[in-house]
C-alpha cells in the first residue's frame, strides 16, 4: 500500500461519490488471534480539535454510553440532538435535545476520556483491496467480488465513526496515510479482538474494521419513531440501553407502522437486487446478486422483520442518515447496524410509530 496525502484521498472520494448515485468491501485478510487490524497508540503531539469541531467531546461521550450521534463530526446537528434526547430519556431528564446544564451535569458523571487519540494504521487495514471506481449500475456491481471501500480514507472514517472531512480537520491536509503511518482520530470506545465464533462470513473481520465489540447487551424490544428519527433499544427491565439515528422510508415507500418481530440477522449478506421492488427502477432491469461489503445497498447487516421485504440495515453513506429518504426500510450507519446486530435475536419485538 502506498502512502497518500489525506486531503487528496478525500477529494478523490468526493468525486467518486458524485458519480455513484446508487448507494450501493472487499474481503480483507482474515483476522488472527493477534488481531492484525488493531490500531495501536502512536507517539506525537495531539493538538486540541479545532473550534469547528466544538461538539466532538459531547458526541464521544454519548457514543461511549450507547447513544449514537451517527457520524462523529463535531457539529451541532439533528443527529446530535437526537442522541441528547435519548440520553436525557434514559436519565429521567426533560427531552430537550439541548446540551443544557442538567444534561451537562449528568454527562459529566460518566468517565472522562480524551476527545482524540493518535494511532498507527496497521498494514492489514491499509492493504485491503479497494474499489476506487465502484460502478453505478447494479449489473456491473454484481460482477465485483465484493462491494468494498473506495479508498483508505473512507475505510478509516468508518473505523472511527466519522467522516473523511473530519479526519482532515483533525490532521493537516497533507498528512500522509498508509501502513505504519500515524493519524489523529476520534477517541471512540476501544474493542476486544474479535471472537472465534464470529468468523462466519468474515464477521470477525467486519467488527474489527468497524471498531465494534462483538458482545453487546441483549434487548427485548425495539421502537422506531418515524418523526423523531431514532431507533431505541430496551432491555428486560424495559430500560432504555441504546439509541441510534435512523432513516425511515419515504412518501413512495412509507414506514409500515405497527408491530413486527425480528426473524433473523444476516451478517455480511448478499444483496438480492430485484427491480420489481423499487418504484424508481425499471422492471425491465434484470435481477442481480450483489456480493457483501460496506458499500452494499444494505451495508454490512440485514435484520429481517416479519413484514415481508422489510428490515433494519446498514448503509454505504453514513453521513446521509436522517437526511435522505429510503425505500421503506430502516437504515443506520454500518457501525450502528453492527452493534444492533449483536443486541437482537429472533423474536425481539419491533414497533414502528409515527
Buried (B, 14 or more C-beta within 10 A) or exposed (E): BEBBBBBBBBBBBEEBBEEBEBBBBBBBBEBEEEBBBBBEEBEEEBEEBEEEBEBBBBBBBBBBBBBBBBBBBBBBBBBBBBBBBBBBBBBEBEBEBBBEEBBEEBBEEEEEBEBBBBBBBBBBBBBBEBBBEBBEEBEEBBEBEBBBBBBBBBBBBBBBBBBBBBBBBBBEEEBBBBBEBBBBBBBBBEBEBBBEEBEEBBBBBBBBBBBBBBEBBEBBBBBBBBEBBBBBBBBEEEEBBBBBBBBBBBEEBBBBEEEBBBBEBBBBBBBEBBBEBBEEBEEEBEEBEBBBBBBBBBBBBBBBBEBEEBBBBBBBBBBBBBBEBBBBBBBBBBBBBBBBBBBBEEEBBBBBEE
